[in-house]
Amino acid sequence: MDSNKKIAHLQMLQNVIDRFSSNSFTLKGLCFTLIIGMLSFYKESLLWSVILSINLTFWFLDSYYLKQERYYRAIYNAVCLFREEEIDFFMGSKEENNKYPYKKDLLFKVMFSVSMLPYIIIFIVGVIYFMCILMD
């Protein structure tokens, strides 16, 4: 049983990481669907602010999930280096654990990371482009 502790801990962490990445993907699809749906009913001049707020809300949520995913990847990488007797099944929490010296990224830093900026720029530019076309 002891020889499987490391593998079990890594599988638990991988399941958490997979869940966060799945949530992030689902949020992007939902944001895209909502924005396209709102643009199809574009008749009011204030609708652009609603679309922009939807986009910013989903950007914030997606950044949060990316932040959490990075945190658990760091724990996963630390566990990979542990010996079998060092496995304690730590899954991350607010309490500090000296074996995991990783500090969480700031949400603001994640929101403006290389992996998030193209997503938000494409959505905002796309919304502005479609609104300009529909206003003519």
N, CA, C and O atoms as a GROMACS GRO file, in nm:
protein
  544
    1MET      N    1   0.082  -0.120   0.000
    1MET     CA    2   0.000   0.000   0.000
    1MET      C    3   0.086   0.126   0.000
    1MET      O    4   0.052   0.224  -0.066
    2ASP      N    5   0.198   0.123   0.074
    2ASP     CA    6   0.284   0.240   0.081
    2ASP      C    7   0.343   0.278  -0.053
    2ASP      O    8   0.365   0.397  -0.080
    3SER      N    9   0.370   0.180  -0.138
    3SER     CA   10   0.433   0.210  -0.266
    3SER      C   11   0.338   0.285  -0.361
    3SER      O   12   0.383   0.343  -0.459
    4ASN      N   13   0.210   0.282  -0.332
    4ASN     CA   14   0.113   0.348  -0.417
    4ASN      C   15   0.071   0.486  -0.366
    4ASN      O   16  -0.012   0.551  -0.429
    5LYS      N   17   0.126   0.531  -0.255
    5LYS     CA   18   0.087   0.659  -0.197
    5LYS      C   19   0.118   0.775  -0.292
    5LYS      O   20   0.037   0.865  -0.310
    6LYS      N   21   0.236   0.772  -0.350
    6LYS     CA   22   0.276   0.881  -0.439
    6LYS      C   23   0.187   0.885  -0.563
    6LYS      O   24   0.143   0.992  -0.605
    7ILE      N   25   0.162   0.769  -0.620
    7ILE     CA   26   0.077   0.762  -0.739
    7ILE      C   27  -0.065   0.809  -0.706
    7ILE      O   28  -0.126   0.880  -0.785
    8ALA      N   29  -0.118   0.769  -0.591
    8ALA     CA   30  -0.253   0.810  -0.552
    8ALA      C   31  -0.260   0.961  -0.532
    8ALA      O   32  -0.356   1.026  -0.573
    9HIS      N   33  -0.158   1.016  -0.468
    9HIS     CA   34  -0.156   1.161  -0.445
    9HIS      C   35  -0.148   1.236  -0.578
    9HIS      O   36  -0.218   1.336  -0.597
   10LEU      N   37  -0.064   1.191  -0.668
   10LEU     CA   38  -0.051   1.255  -0.799
   10LEU      C   39  -0.181   1.245  -0.878
   10LEU      O   40  -0.219   1.339  -0.948
   11GLN      N   41  -0.250   1.133  -0.869
   11GLN     CA   42  -0.378   1.118  -0.939
   11GLN      C   43  -0.484   1.212  -0.883
   11GLN      O   44  -0.562   1.270  -0.958
   12MET      N   45  -0.485   1.228  -0.751
   12MET     CA   46  -0.580   1.320  -0.689
   12MET      C   47  -0.553   1.463  -0.736
   12MET      O   48  -0.646   1.536  -0.769
   13LEU      N   49  -0.427   1.502  -0.739
   13LEU     CA   50  -0.392   1.636  -0.785
   13LEU      C   51  -0.424   1.654  -0.933
   13LEU      O   52  -0.472   1.760  -0.973
   14GLN      N   53  -0.398   1.552  -1.012
   14GLN     CA   54  -0.428   1.561  -1.156
   14GLN      C   55  -0.578   1.576  -1.182
   14GLN      O   56  -0.618   1.646  -1.274
   15ASN      N   57  -0.660   1.510  -1.101
   15ASN     CA   58  -0.805   1.524  -1.115
   15ASN      C   59  -0.849   1.667  -1.086
   15ASN      O   60  -0.937   1.720  -1.154
   16VAL      N   61  -0.789   1.730  -0.985
   16VAL     CA   62  -0.822   1.868  -0.954
   16VAL      C   63  -0.779   1.960  -1.068
   16VAL      O   64  -0.855   2.048  -1.108
   17ILE      N   65  -0.660   1.940  -1.120
   17ILE     CA   66  -0.608   2.020  -1.231
   17ILE      C   67  -0.698   2.004  -1.354
   17ILE      O   68  -0.731   2.103  -1.420
   18ASP      N   69  -0.739   1.883  -1.384
   18ASP     CA   70  -0.828   1.858  -1.497
   18ASP      C   71  -0.962   1.930  -1.480
   18ASP      O   72  -1.018   1.983  -1.576
   19ARG      N   73  -1.013   1.930  -1.357
   19ARG     CA   74  -1.140   1.996  -1.331
   19ARG      C   75  -1.129   2.147  -1.355
   19ARG      O   76  -1.219   2.208  -1.413
   20PHE      N   77  -1.020   2.207  -1.310
   20PHE     CA   78  -1.003   2.351  -1.331
   20PHE      C   79  -0.988   2.384  -1.479
   20PHE      O   80  -1.045   2.482  -1.527
   21SER      N   81  -0.913   2.304  -1.552
   21SER     CA   82  -0.897   2.333  -1.695
   21SER      C   83  -1.028   2.310  -1.770
   21SER      O   84  -1.058   2.382  -1.865
   22SER      N   85  -1.106   2.212  -1.729
   22SER     CA   86  -1.237   2.189  -1.790
   22SER      C   87  -1.332   2.305  -1.762
   22SER      O   88  -1.406   2.348  -1.851
   23ASN      N   89  -1.330   2.356  -1.639
   23ASN     CA   90  -1.414   2.471  -1.604
   23ASN      C   91  -1.374   2.594  -1.687
   23ASN      O   92  -1.461   2.669  -1.732
   24SER      N   93  -1.246   2.613  -1.706
   24SER     CA   94  -1.198   2.726  -1.784
   24SER      C   95  -1.246   2.717  -1.929
   24SER      O   96  -1.291   2.816  -1.986
   25PHE      N   97  -1.236   2.600  -1.986
   25PHE     CA   98  -1.281   2.578  -2.124
   25PHE      C   99  -1.432   2.600  -2.137
   25PHE      O  100  -1.478   2.662  -2.233
   26THR      N  101  -1.507   2.552  -2.041
   26THR     CA  102  -1.652   2.569  -2.041
   26THR      C  103  -1.689   2.717  -2.030
   26THR      O  104  -1.782   2.763  -2.096
   27LEU      N  105  -1.617   2.790  -1.947
   27LEU     CA  106  -1.644   2.934  -1.932
   27LEU      C  107  -1.620   3.009  -2.062
   27LEU      O  108  -1.698   3.097  -2.098
   28LYS      N  109  -1.514   2.975  -2.134
   28LYS     CA  110  -1.486   3.042  -2.261
   28LYS      C  111  -1.597   3.014  -2.362
   28LYS      O  112  -1.640   3.104  -2.433
   29GLY      N  113  -1.643   2.892  -2.367
   29GLY     CA  114  -1.752   2.858  -2.458
   29GLY      C  115  -1.882   2.927  -2.420
   29GLY      O  116  -1.955   2.974  -2.507
   30LEU      N  117  -1.911   2.935  -2.291
   30LEU     CA  118  -2.032   3.002  -2.245
   30LEU      C  119  -2.026   3.152  -2.273
   30LEU      O  120  -2.125   3.211  -2.315
   31CYS      N  121  -1.910   3.212  -2.251
   31CYS     CA  122  -1.893   3.354  -2.280
   31CYS      C  123  -1.915   3.382  -2.428
   31CYS      O  124  -1.986   3.476  -2.464
   32PHE      N  125  -1.856   3.301  -2.512
   32PHE     CA  126  -1.873   3.316  -2.657
   32PHE      C  127  -2.019   3.304  -2.697
   32PHE      O  128  -2.069   3.383  -2.777
   33THR      N  129  -2.088   3.205  -2.643
   33THR     CA  130  -2.228   3.182  -2.675
   33THR      C  131  -2.315   3.299  -2.630
   33THR      O  132  -2.402   3.345  -2.705
   34LEU      N  133  -2.292   3.349  -2.509
   34LEU     CA  134  -2.372   3.461  -2.459
   34LEU      C  135  -2.349   3.587  -2.542
   34LEU      O  136  -2.444   3.659  -2.572
   35ILE      N  137  -2.225   3.614  -2.577
   35ILE     CA  138  -2.196   3.735  -2.654
   35ILE      C  139  -2.257   3.727  -2.793
   35ILE      O  140  -2.315   3.824  -2.840
   36ILE      N  141  -2.244   3.613  -2.859
   36ILE     CA  142  -2.305   3.597  -2.991
   36ILE      C  143  -2.457   3.609  -2.982
   36ILE      O  144  -2.520   3.670  -3.068
   37GLY      N  145  -2.515   3.551  -2.878
   37GLY     CA  146  -2.660   3.563  -2.859
   37GLY      C  147  -2.703   3.706  -2.837
   37GLY      O  148  -2.805   3.749  -2.890
   38MET      N  149  -2.627   3.780  -2.759
   38MET     CA  150  -2.660   3.921  -2.734
   38MET      C  151  -2.645   4.003  -2.862
   38MET      O  152  -2.726   4.092  -2.889
   39LEU      N  153  -2.542   3.975  -2.940
   39LEU     CA  154  -2.521   4.050  -3.064
   39LEU      C  155  -2.631   4.023  -3.166
   39LEU      O  156  -2.663   4.109  -3.248
   40SER      N  157  -2.689   3.903  -3.161
   40SER     CA  158  -2.795   3.872  -3.257
   40SER      C  159  -2.923   3.951  -3.228
   40SER      O  160  -3.006   3.969  -3.317
   41PHE      N  161  -2.940   3.997  -3.104
   41PHE     CA  162  -3.056   4.078  -3.067
   41PHE      C  163  -3.019   4.224  -3.048
   41PHE      O  164  -3.086   4.298  -2.976
   42TYR      N  165  -2.913   4.266  -3.112
   42TYR     CA  166  -2.861   4.402  -3.096
   42TYR      C  167  -2.959   4.505  -3.152
   42TYR      O  168  -2.972   4.520  -3.273
   43LYS      N  169  -3.028   4.575  -3.062
   43LYS     CA  170  -3.120   4.680  -3.104
   43LYS      C  171  -3.103   4.805  -3.018
   43LYS      O  172  -3.135   4.915  -3.063
   44GLU      N  173  -3.056   4.788  -2.898
   44GLU     CA  174  -3.043   4.900  -2.806
   44GLU      C  175  -2.899   4.950  -2.803
   44GLU      O  176  -2.805   4.873  -2.822
   45SER      N  177  -2.884   5.078  -2.778
   45SER     CA  178  -2.750   5.136  -2.776
   45SER      C  179  -2.674   5.100  -2.648
   45SER      O  180  -2.551   5.108  -2.645
   46LEU      N  181  -2.744   5.061  -2.542
   46LEU     CA  182  -2.677   5.027  -2.416
   46LEU      C  183  -2.636   4.880  -2.407
   46LEU      O  184  -2.574   4.838  -2.310
   47LEU      N  185  -2.672   4.804  -2.509
   47LEU     CA  186  -2.640   4.662  -2.506
   47LEU      C  187  -2.490   4.636  -2.506
   47LEU      O  188  -2.445   4.535  -2.452
   48TRP      N  189  -2.412   4.726  -2.565
   48TRP     CA  190  -2.268   4.707  -2.569
   48TRP      C  191  -2.209   4.702  -2.428
   48TRP      O  192  -2.113   4.628  -2.404
   49SER      N  193  -2.265   4.779  -2.335
   49SER     CA  194  -2.214   4.777  -2.198
   49SER      C  195  -2.244   4.644  -2.130
   49SER      O  196  -2.165   4.595  -2.050
   50VAL      N  197  -2.360   4.586  -2.161
   50VAL     CA  198  -2.394   4.454  -2.106
   50VAL      C  199  -2.298   4.349  -2.162
   50VAL      O  200  -2.250   4.263  -2.088
   51ILE      N  201  -2.272   4.355  -2.291
   51ILE     CA  202  -2.181   4.259  -2.354
   51ILE      C  203  -2.041   4.274  -2.296
   51ILE      O  204  -1.974   4.174  -2.270
   52LEU      N  205  -1.996   4.396  -2.278
   52LEU     CA  206  -1.864   4.419  -2.222
   52LEU      C  207  -1.855   4.370  -2.078
   52LEU      O  208  -1.753   4.314  -2.038
   53SER      N  209  -1.960   4.390  -2.000
   53SER     CA  210  -1.958   4.341  -1.862
   53SER      C  211  -1.960   4.189  -1.856
   53SER      O  212  -1.897   4.130  -1.768
   54ILE      N  213  -2.030   4.125  -1.948
   54ILE     CA  214  -2.027   3.978  -1.955
   54ILE      C  215  -1.885   3.932  -1.985
   54ILE      O  216  -1.835   3.839  -1.922
   55ASN      N  217  -1.822   3.997  -2.082
   55ASN     CA  218  -1.687   3.961  -2.120
   55ASN      C  219  -1.589   3.978  -2.004
   55ASN      O  220  -1.506   3.891  -1.979
   56LEU      N  221  -1.598   4.090  -1.933
   56LEU     CA  222  -1.508   4.115  -1.821
   56LEU      C  223  -1.533   4.018  -1.705
   56LEU      O  224  -1.438   3.976  -1.638
   57THR      N  225  -1.659   3.984  -1.682
   57THR     CA  226  -1.691   3.888  -1.576
   57THR      C  227  -1.631   3.751  -1.607
   57THR      O  228  -1.572   3.688  -1.519
   58PHE      N  229  -1.647   3.705  -1.730
   58PHE     CA  230  -1.592   3.575  -1.765
   58PHE      C  231  -1.440   3.578  -1.770
   58PHE      O  232  -1.375   3.476  -1.743
   59TRP      N  233  -1.382   3.691  -1.804
   59TRP     CA  234  -1.236   3.706  -1.801
   59TRP      C  235  -1.185   3.690  -1.658
   59TRP      O  236  -1.085   3.622  -1.633
   60PHE      N  237  -1.255   3.752  -1.564
   60PHE     CA  238  -1.219   3.740  -1.423
   60PHE      C  239  -1.230   3.594  -1.376
   60PHE      O  240  -1.139   3.542  -1.312
   61LEU      N  241  -1.343   3.530  -1.407
   61LEU     CA  242  -1.363   3.390  -1.364
   61LEU      C  243  -1.260   3.296  -1.427
   61LEU      O  244  -1.207   3.208  -1.360
   62ASP      N  245  -1.234   3.315  -1.555
   62ASP     CA  246  -1.136   3.230  -1.623
   62ASP      C  247  -0.997   3.250  -1.564
   62ASP      O  248  -0.921   3.155  -1.551
   63SER      N  249  -0.964   3.373  -1.530
   63SER     CA  250  -0.835   3.401  -1.468
   63SER      C  251  -0.825   3.335  -1.331
   63SER      O  252  -0.718   3.286  -1.293
   64TYR      N  253  -0.935   3.334  -1.258
   64TYR     CA  254  -0.935   3.267  -1.127
   64TYR      C  255  -0.907   3.117  -1.142
   64TYR      O  256  -0.827   3.061  -1.068
   65TYR      N  257  -0.974   3.054  -1.238
   65TYR     CA  258  -0.951   2.911  -1.259
   65TYR      C  259  -0.807   2.884  -1.305
   65TYR      O  260  -0.748   2.784  -1.265
   66LEU      N  261  -0.753   2.970  -1.388
   66LEU     CA  262  -0.614   2.954  -1.431
   66LEU      C  263  -0.518   2.970  -1.314
   66LEU      O  264  -0.419   2.898  -1.304
   67LYS      N  265  -0.548   3.064  -1.226
   67LYS     CA  266  -0.466   3.085  -1.106
   67LYS      C  267  -0.466   2.960  -1.018
   67LYS      O  268  -0.360   2.916  -0.972
   68GLN      N  269  -0.583   2.904  -0.996
   68GLN     CA  270  -0.594   2.782  -0.915
   68GLN      C  271  -0.523   2.664  -0.983
   68GLN      O  272  -0.457   2.584  -0.917
   69GLU      N  273  -0.538   2.655  -1.114
   69GLU     CA  274  -0.473   2.546  -1.187
   69GLU      C  275  -0.322   2.555  -1.174
   69GLU      O  276  -0.255   2.453  -1.153
   70ARG      N  277  -0.267   2.674  -1.184
   70ARG     CA  278  -0.123   2.692  -1.168
   70ARG      C  279  -0.077   2.654  -1.028
   70ARG      O  280   0.029   2.594  -1.011
   71TYR      N  281  -0.157   2.687  -0.929
   71TYR     CA  282  -0.124   2.652  -0.790
   71TYR      C  283  -0.116   2.500  -0.773
   71TYR      O  284  -0.021   2.449  -0.713
   72TYR      N  285  -0.214   2.430  -0.825
   72TYR     CA  286  -0.214   2.284  -0.811
   72TYR      C  287  -0.108   2.218  -0.898
   72TYR      O  288  -0.060   2.110  -0.864
   73ARG      N  289  -0.072   2.278  -1.008
   73ARG     CA  290   0.040   2.226  -1.088
   73ARG      C  291   0.171   2.236  -1.011
   73ARG      O  292   0.256   2.148  -1.019
   74ALA      N  293   0.186   2.345  -0.936
   74ALA     CA  294   0.307   2.361  -0.854
   74ALA      C  295   0.311   2.254  -0.743
   74ALA      O  296   0.417   2.199  -0.715
   75ILE      N  297   0.197   2.227  -0.682
   75ILE     CA  298   0.192   2.121  -0.581
   75ILE      C  299   0.223   1.987  -0.646
   75ILE      O  300   0.298   1.906  -0.590
   76TYR      N  301   0.167   1.963  -0.764
   76TYR     CA  302   0.192   1.838  -0.838
   76TYR      C  303   0.342   1.821  -0.864
   76TYR      O  304   0.398   1.714  -0.842
   77ASN      N  305   0.406   1.928  -0.912
   77ASN     CA  306   0.549   1.922  -0.941
   77ASN      C  307   0.631   1.898  -0.816
   77ASN      O  308   0.732   1.828  -0.821
   78ALA      N  309   0.589   1.955  -0.704
   78ALA     CA  310   0.661   1.931  -0.578
   78ALA      C  311   0.645   1.786  -0.534
   78ALA      O  312   0.742   1.724  -0.489
   79VAL      N  313   0.525   1.731  -0.547
   79VAL     CA  314   0.501   1.593  -0.506
   79VAL      C  315   0.582   1.496  -0.592
   79VAL      O  316   0.626   1.392  -0.544
   80CYS      N  317   0.602   1.529  -0.719
   80CYS     CA  318   0.682   1.443  -0.807
   80CYS      C  319   0.824   1.424  -0.754
   80CYS      O  320   0.885   1.320  -0.778
   81LEU      N  321   0.875   1.522  -0.683
   81LEU     CA  322   1.012   1.515  -0.632
   81LEU      C  323   1.022   1.450  -0.495
   81LEU      O  324   1.133   1.422  -0.449
   82PHE      N  325   0.910   1.425  -0.430
   82PHE     CA  326   0.911   1.367  -0.296
   82PHE      C  327   0.944   1.218  -0.300
   82PHE      O  328   0.918   1.148  -0.399
   83ARG      N  329   1.002   1.173  -0.191
   83ARG     CA  330   1.018   1.028  -0.172
   83ARG      C  331   0.887   0.974  -0.115
   83ARG      O  332   0.803   1.050  -0.067
   84GLU      N  333   0.870   0.845  -0.122
   84GLU     CA  334   0.745   0.780  -0.082
   84GLU      C  335   0.706   0.813   0.062
   84GLU      O  336   0.588   0.835   0.091
   85GLU      N  337   0.801   0.817   0.152
   85GLU     CA  338   0.770   0.841   0.293
   85GLU      C  339   0.736   0.989   0.322
   85GLU      O  340   0.688   1.021   0.430
   86GLU      N  341   0.761   1.078   0.227
   86GLU     CA  342   0.730   1.220   0.245
   86GLU      C  343   0.589   1.256   0.201
   86GLU      O  344   0.545   1.369   0.223
   87ILE      N  345   0.518   1.165   0.140
   87ILE     CA  346   0.384   1.193   0.089
   87ILE      C  347   0.289   1.214   0.206
   87ILE      O  348   0.277   1.130   0.295
   88ASP      N  349   0.220   1.330   0.205
   88ASP     CA  350   0.126   1.362   0.313
   88ASP      C  351  -0.014   1.393   0.260
   88ASP      O  352  -0.102   1.432   0.337
   89PHE      N  353  -0.036   1.375   0.131
   89PHE     CA  354  -0.166   1.397   0.066
   89PHE      C  355  -0.216   1.542   0.084
   89PHE      O  356  -0.336   1.565   0.098
   90PHE      N  357  -0.125   1.635   0.083
   90PHE     CA  358  -0.160   1.777   0.090
   90PHE      C  359  -0.228   1.817  -0.040
   90PHE      O  360  -0.176   1.791  -0.149
   91MET      N  361  -0.345   1.880  -0.029
   91MET     CA  362  -0.421   1.918  -0.148
   91MET      C  363  -0.437   2.069  -0.160
   91MET      O  364  -0.517   2.117  -0.240
   92GLY      N  365  -0.363   2.143  -0.083
   92GLY     CA  366  -0.368   2.288  -0.092
   92GLY      C  367  -0.476   2.346  -0.004
   92GLY      O  368  -0.589   2.298  -0.001
   93SER      N  369  -0.440   2.449   0.065
   93SER     CA  370  -0.536   2.520   0.150
   93SER      C  371  -0.473   2.652   0.190
   93SER      O  372  -0.366   2.688   0.142
   94LYS      N  373  -0.541   2.723   0.278
   94LYS     CA  374  -0.489   2.851   0.324
   94LYS      C  375  -0.376   2.833   0.426
   94LYS      O  376  -0.297   2.924   0.447
   95GLU      N  377  -0.369   2.719   0.487
   95GLU     CA  378  -0.263   2.696   0.585
   95GLU      C  379  -0.131   2.672   0.513
   95GLU      O  380  -0.128   2.614   0.404
   96GLU      N  381  -0.025   2.714   0.573
   96GLU     CA  382   0.107   2.698   0.512
   96GLU      C  383   0.162   2.560   0.542
   96GLU      O  384   0.138   2.503   0.648
   97ASN      N  385   0.235   2.510   0.447
   97ASN     CA  386   0.300   2.381   0.461
   97ASN      C  387   0.443   2.400   0.412
   97ASN      O  388   0.463   2.436   0.296
   98ASN      N  389   0.540   2.376   0.495
   98ASN     CA  390   0.678   2.404   0.461
   98ASN      C  391   0.732   2.319   0.346
   98ASN      O  392   0.831   2.356   0.284
   99LYS      N  393   0.668   2.208   0.318
   99LYS     CA  394   0.713   2.125   0.207
   99LYS      C  395   0.672   2.182   0.072
   99LYS      O  396   0.726   2.141  -0.031
  100TYR      N  397   0.578   2.275   0.072
  100TYR     CA  398   0.528   2.334  -0.050
  100TYR      C  399   0.550   2.485  -0.046
  100TYR      O  400   0.458   2.560  -0.010
  101PRO      N  401   0.668   2.530  -0.080
  101PRO     CA  402   0.699   2.674  -0.065
  101PRO      C  403   0.643   2.762  -0.176
  101PRO      O  404   0.684   2.877  -0.189
  102TYR      N  405   0.551   2.711  -0.253
  102TYR     CA  406   0.495   2.786  -0.365
  102TYR      C  407   0.393   2.888  -0.317
  102TYR      O  408   0.303   2.856  -0.240
  103LYS      N  409   0.408   3.012  -0.363
  103LYS     CA  410   0.313   3.117  -0.331
  103LYS      C  411   0.219   3.136  -0.450
  103LYS      O  412   0.264   3.136  -0.565
  104LYS      N  413   0.092   3.151  -0.423
  104LYS     CA  414  -0.006   3.167  -0.531
  104LYS      C  415   0.020   3.297  -0.606
  104LYS      O  416   0.062   3.398  -0.549
  105ASP      N  417  -0.007   3.293  -0.738
  105ASP     CA  418   0.002   3.413  -0.820
  105ASP      C  419  -0.109   3.510  -0.782
  105ASP      O  420  -0.215   3.469  -0.735
  106LEU      N  421  -0.084   3.637  -0.803
  106LEU     CA  422  -0.190   3.736  -0.786
  106LEU      C  423  -0.287   3.725  -0.902
  106LEU      O  424  -0.246   3.699  -1.015
  107LEU      N  425  -0.414   3.746  -0.875
  107LEU     CA  426  -0.515   3.734  -0.980
  107LEU      C  427  -0.490   3.836  -1.090
  107LEU      O  428  -0.508   3.805  -1.208
  108PHE      N  429  -0.449   3.957  -1.054
  108PHE     CA  430  -0.421   4.060  -1.153
  108PHE      C  431  -0.310   4.017  -1.247
  108PHE      O  432  -0.315   4.042  -1.367
  109LYS      N  433  -0.208   3.951  -1.191
  109LYS     CA  434  -0.095   3.902  -1.273
  109LYS      C  435  -0.143   3.795  -1.370
  109LYS      O  436  -0.099   3.793  -1.485
  110VAL      N  437  -0.231   3.708  -1.327
  110VAL     CA  438  -0.283   3.603  -1.413
  110VAL      C  439  -0.373   3.662  -1.522
  110VAL      O  440  -0.372   3.615  -1.635
  111MET      N  441  -0.452   3.764  -1.486
  111MET     CA  442  -0.543   3.824  -1.584
  111MET      C  443  -0.469   3.885  -1.702
  111MET      O  444  -0.520   3.888  -1.814
  112PHE      N  445  -0.348   3.933  -1.678
  112PHE     CA  446  -0.270   3.996  -1.784
  112PHE      C  447  -0.153   3.909  -1.828
  112PHE      O  448  -0.053   3.960  -1.879
  113SER      N  449  -0.165   3.779  -1.807
  113SER     CA  450  -0.059   3.687  -1.850
  113SER      C  451  -0.069   3.662  -2.000
  113SER      O  452  -0.168   3.695  -2.064
  114VAL      N  453   0.036   3.603  -2.054
  114VAL     CA  454   0.042   3.576  -2.198
  114VAL      C  455  -0.070   3.483  -2.242
  114VAL      O  456  -0.119   3.495  -2.355
  115SER      N  457  -0.112   3.393  -2.157
  115SER     CA  458  -0.216   3.298  -2.196
  115SER      C  459  -0.356   3.358  -2.190
  115SER      O  460  -0.448   3.304  -2.252
  116MET      N  461  -0.376   3.467  -2.116
  116MET     CA  462  -0.510   3.527  -2.105
  116MET      C  463  -0.530   3.647  -2.197
  116MET      O  464  -0.641   3.669  -2.244
  117LEU      N  465  -0.427   3.723  -2.224
  117LEU     CA  466  -0.444   3.845  -2.304
  117LEU      C  467  -0.497   3.821  -2.445
  117LEU      O  468  -0.586   3.894  -2.488
  118PRO      N  469  -0.446   3.724  -2.519
  118PRO     CA  470  -0.503   3.702  -2.653
  118PRO      C  471  -0.653   3.672  -2.649
  118PRO      O  472  -0.728   3.719  -2.734
  119TYR      N  473  -0.695   3.596  -2.552
  119TYR     CA  474  -0.837   3.561  -2.537
  119TYR      C  475  -0.922   3.686  -2.518
  119TYR      O  476  -1.022   3.704  -2.587
  120ILE      N  477  -0.883   3.771  -2.425
  120ILE     CA  478  -0.965   3.888  -2.396
  120ILE      C  479  -0.956   3.990  -2.509
  120ILE      O  480  -1.056   4.056  -2.540
  121ILE      N  481  -0.840   4.005  -2.570
  121ILE     CA  482  -0.826   4.100  -2.681
  121ILE      C  483  -0.912   4.058  -2.800
  121ILE      O  484  -0.979   4.142  -2.861
  122ILE      N  485  -0.912   3.930  -2.832
  122ILE     CA  486  -0.993   3.881  -2.943
  122ILE      C  487  -1.141   3.904  -2.916
  122ILE      O  488  -1.214   3.947  -3.005
  123PHE      N  489  -1.186   3.876  -2.794
  123PHE     CA  490  -1.327   3.897  -2.762
  123PHE      C  491  -1.365   4.044  -2.768
  123PHE      O  492  -1.468   4.078  -2.826
  124ILE      N  493  -1.285   4.132  -2.710
  124ILE     CA  494  -1.319   4.274  -2.708
  124ILE      C  495  -1.315   4.334  -2.848
  124ILE      O  496  -1.406   4.407  -2.887
  125VAL      N  497  -1.210   4.303  -2.924
  125VAL     CA  498  -1.201   4.354  -3.061
  125VAL      C  499  -1.315   4.300  -3.146
  125VAL      O  500  -1.373   4.373  -3.227
  126GLY      N  501  -1.348   4.173  -3.129
  126GLY     CA  502  -1.459   4.114  -3.204
  126GLY      C  503  -1.591   4.180  -3.173
  126GLY      O  504  -1.671   4.207  -3.263
  127VAL      N  505  -1.616   4.206  -3.046
  127VAL     CA  506  -1.741   4.272  -3.006
  127VAL      C  507  -1.747   4.413  -3.063
  127VAL      O  508  -1.851   4.454  -3.115
  128ILE      N  509  -1.638   4.488  -3.053
  128ILE     CA  510  -1.635   4.624  -3.107
  128ILE      C  511  -1.656   4.622  -3.258
  128ILE      O  512  -1.729   4.705  -3.312
  129TYR      N  513  -1.592   4.529  -3.327
  129TYR     CA  514  -1.606   4.517  -3.472
  129TYR      C  515  -1.752   4.490  -3.512
  129TYR      O  516  -1.806   4.555  -3.602
  130PHE      N  517  -1.815   4.393  -3.444
  130PHE     CA  518  -1.953   4.360  -3.478
  130PHE      C  519  -2.049   4.474  -3.443
  130PHE      O  520  -2.147   4.496  -3.513
  131MET      N  521  -2.020   4.545  -3.336
  131MET     CA  522  -2.107   4.658  -3.301
  131MET      C  523  -2.093   4.770  -3.404
  131MET      O  524  -2.190   4.837  -3.438
  132CYS      N  525  -1.971   4.791  -3.454
  132CYS     CA  526  -1.952   4.892  -3.558
  132CYS      C  527  -2.025   4.854  -3.686
  132CYS      O  528  -2.084   4.940  -3.753
  133ILE      N  529  -2.023   4.727  -3.720
  133ILE     CA  530  -2.095   4.680  -3.839
  133ILE      C  531  -2.246   4.695  -3.820
  133ILE      O  532  -2.316   4.740  -3.910
  134LEU      N  533  -2.296   4.658  -3.702
  134LEU     CA  534  -2.439   4.663  -3.677
  134LEU      C  535  -2.492   4.804  -3.661
  134LEU      O  536  -2.610   4.828  -3.685
  135MET      N  537  -2.408   4.899  -3.622
  135MET     CA  538  -2.452   5.038  -3.602
  135MET      C  539  -2.469   5.110  -3.734
  135MET      O  540  -2.543   5.208  -3.742
  136ASP      N  541  -2.401   5.063  -3.840
  136ASP     CA  542  -2.413   5.129  -3.971
  136ASP      C  543  -2.542   5.101  -4.040
  136ASP      O  544  -2.566   5.149  -4.150
   0.00000   0.00000   0.00000
